[in-house]
């Protein structure tokens, strides 16, 4: 498939008797093929392994691509589970509580793969507006939870990070969803 790109711009010679031009085109084509083949071969050798969750989950929890682990967006577990007998819904807490829960889940996923929070190189945080904060994202709440996992004496590493407010998350109670990329260091 990679070599197909080499032939897209290839046009037949207007004068097939021009051997020198033909030889140069063949030489250039071979050089270009070699330049494309090496990266394509390296790409083809990357091992991809999917870590799946429950059968009902429609996505992988995480995916290894070589030494890089991509962890799907994680949301909070309930602080207080629903009580069907009393008819009360589950309680998931504020932004800080939900961020703590999501980060703890990420920590468990990483640990199961032999990684730590210090191996995270990129983090994307999606924040829904908090009704208790006039519908604005609670960035301070996110940072309060984040500060317990990153830039501490025990774990000084900090990933690159983006945080953005979104209109809503997949779960109606959701205030925070966090996805990360971690890399196994070759030290």
Buried (B, 14 or more C-beta within 10 A) or exposed (E): EBEEEBEEEEEEEEEEEEEEEEEEBEEEBEEBBEEBEEEBEEEEEEEEEEBEEEEEEEEBBBBBEBEBBBBBBBBBBEBEEEEEEEEEEEEBBBBBBBBBBBBBBBBEBBEEBEBEBBBBBBBBBBBBBBEEBEEEBBBEBBBBBBEBBBEEEEBEBBBEBEBEBEEEBEEEBBBBBBBBBBBBEEE
